């Protein structure tokens, strides 16, 4: 597993404007050592005491050439001043085999679940609350970076019903321990919901599209034809709009949770 260390640009206050593909701190070459089957691996890089972890999960094809991961860990804001004077630090790189394992990440998250009255209103209108929650999640992963002032790659979102017994939107920081972005979503939830409502209302499409309730592809492959691959199912746009109208008109109940075992794929 050859590893190349390089820092062409020292991260500063505009760290989120740097691109790991153009300004990587670490370039890691990983090859599938089992040519008879596909392997799923996770590659992690972080700088001791100075950064959160940069994480990539990918499937390595059979008998494929080595794949290079270029990573730029996100440096902690309160340590940026000392990074400029940094002369020596420990850079950690880790490649884990995820075959047959559930990927766990300790992080922080904010969740929102429609209450019984909201769900009943949607049902009376012939709409499914779960469809509205999925549409809301797809909007929120785009809107939250505007509120939290971060990069879209710093956040993730899922719709889960295992914890509360009903469809729940969970937005989380994609770094171990979290970096405070989901906390800003919690503190500014009314503003976040209003942005989502404006986005979906202003979209001229009729039944939903990747610009509103559809899930956008934030990291497309360089050489790929989107017309040849299946996309994500399109949630009900009208259910999403109605859900947001109900949430923004009410005193929204939401709560910040620290998820000690958050499962992501």
N, C-alpha and C positions, 0 to 999 in steps of 0.2 A: 504494500500500500504506500506508494511514493507520496510524500507531502511536500509542497512548496510553500514557503512563507514569503510574503511580500506585502509592503505597505506603501503604495504609490501616493496615497492621499491620507494624511492624518485626520481621523474623524474629528469634526468640530461641532459647532452649534447647528450646522446644516447637515448633520449626519444622515438624515432621511433622504436627502437629495442625492446621496451617493448610491451607485448601482453595484451590487455584488458582482455582476458580470463584467463591469468595466474597472471597478476598484476593489478587487477582492483582497482580503487579508490572507486567506488560505486557499490554496488550490489542492484538492485531494483527488487522486486517481483510484477508482475502485473497480474491480473486475469480478465477474461472477466466476467463482472457483468451482461451480457445479454445472458443467455444460449441459447436463441432461434435464435440467428444470429451471424454472424462473425463480429468482430469489428476491425477497423484499427486504431492504435494508434502510437503516436510518443513520445519517451522517450528522454529527454535532460538533460545533466548534465554539469555544468561549475563551476569554482571557481572564485569568484569575484576578478577581477583585476589581475588574474594570468593565466587564460587559455581561450582558445576558447571552444566552446561547442562540446561535444560528443553527436551525434544524431543517434538514431536507429528508423526506422519505420518498423512496422510489423503488420501482420494480426493475431488476436487472434481467434482461432477456437472455435466453439460452445462447451460449457460444457467441455472445456479443463482445465487441471490443471494449476496453476499459472506458468507464464513464468518469468525466472530470466534474467535481463539484466545486464551484467557486463560492466562497462564503465570506460575508462581512458581518461579524457579530455586532449587535446594537450596543453601543457603549452607554453606560449609565449617565444621565444628565449631570448629576452632581460630581462626576469624576472627569468630565470633559476637560476642565481646566488643567488637571494633572496629566491628561493624556498627551498634551503638547510637549510636556517635559519628560515623557516616558522614554527611558533608555533600555530597560530590561523588564520583561514580564514573562509569565508562563502561559503559553498558548496551548490549550488542550484540544485534541481532536479525537473523536471516538466514532467507530463504525460498528453498528450493532445489527445482528441478524434478527429480523422480526418474523421469520417464518414460524407460523403456529402460535405467535404471541399477540396479545392485545397491547397496543401502544398506549402507555399511560403517561400523563403529564400533570405535575402539580402546578396549578396556576390559579388565577383569580377570574371570576366571571360574574356577570349580571344576568338574571333571568327574568322573564316576563311571561305570565300565563293568563289568558282571559278568564274572568270569574264566571260563575254560573249564569248570572244575568246577561252577560255579553254573549255567552255561548247560546243561550236561549233566544236572544234577539236574532242572531245569525241563522239559527235553525228555523225560526219562524219565517225568515225571508227565503228559505230554501237553499241556504248556503252552509258549507261545512267550515267550522271554526279552524280545523286543522289546515285547510287550504289557505285561510287567511294568515295563520301563523307562519306557514312556510313562505308565503309572499312577503310578510313582514321581515322575516329573517334575511331574505335576499336583498331587501332594501336597506336593512340596518347595517349589513356588513359593508355597504358602500357609504352610508351616511355617517356612521360612527367615526371614521377617520377625520371627517370634517369637524366634528365636535371635539374629539380627543386630540386633534392636531398630530396625527401619526400617519404612518404608511399603511395602506390596505393589507400589506403582507404581515403586519404586526398583530392582526386580529383574525379570529375565526368565529364561525357561528354554526350551531346545529339546532335541529328541532328534535326534542326528546320527550317521551311520555313515561319513561320508566320511573322517574323520581317523584313526580306529583300525580301520576295517574291520568294526566291529560296533556295535550300538546303544549309544549313549553319552548319558547325561544331562549336559547342560551348563547350569549356573546362572551368570548373569552380571549385573554391575551395569549399569544402563541409563543410565550417564553416561560420557562420554569420560574415559579414564584410570582409571575406577573410584573408588568411595568407601570401599572396604574391607568391604563387606557380604558379598561372596562369599568373601573371606578368612576372615571369621568362620564362614561355613559350612564351610570347609575345616578350621578349627581345632576345630570342634564337630560334625564329621560323625557320630560315634556318637550324640550327643544328637539331631541332626536326624533320623536314620533311626528312632530310637525314637519320636519324635513322629509321624512319618509312619505307622509301624506302629500306633500307638495310634489315630490318626485313622481309618484304614481298618478296623481291627478293631471299633471302637466304633460305626461307622455301621450302622444296622439294615437297610439295603437288601440285596437278594440279589445283584444282578448289577452293581452299580456305579451311582453317581449323581454329580451335580456337587458334592455335599458330601464325596465321598471321592476316587475315582479319576478322576472326570470333570473336565474343564477348566472352572474357574469363569470367569464373565464378570465381571472385576473393574471394568470401566468400561462398563456398559451404556448404550445410547442412552437419552435422556430419553423420547422418544416412540417406543416400539417394542413390539411384541407378540411375546414369545419363542416363542409357539406358531406363528407364521407364518414363522419362519426356521429353517433347518437348523442344528443344533448340531454340535459336534465328535464324532467317533466315540468310543464308550465303550470304554476299555481293559478287559482281562480283570481283574476284581477279584481272583480267586483267584490268578492269576499274580503280581499285585502283592504280595499278602500273602505268598506263598511266597518271592518274591524278597527281601522285607524280612526275613523270618524267617532266611533264609540269610545275609544281609548283617549283621544284628545279632548273629548267633551266631558270626561269623567275625571275623578281624582284617582289617577292610576296608582295601583298598589304594586310595588316592585321591591325587590330585596337583593342585596349583594351577598353572594355566597362564595366562600372559599371551598373549592372542590378538591378534597384531598386525593381523590382518584377520579380524574376526568379522562374518559376514554375518547380518543380521536383516531381517525383513520388516515 
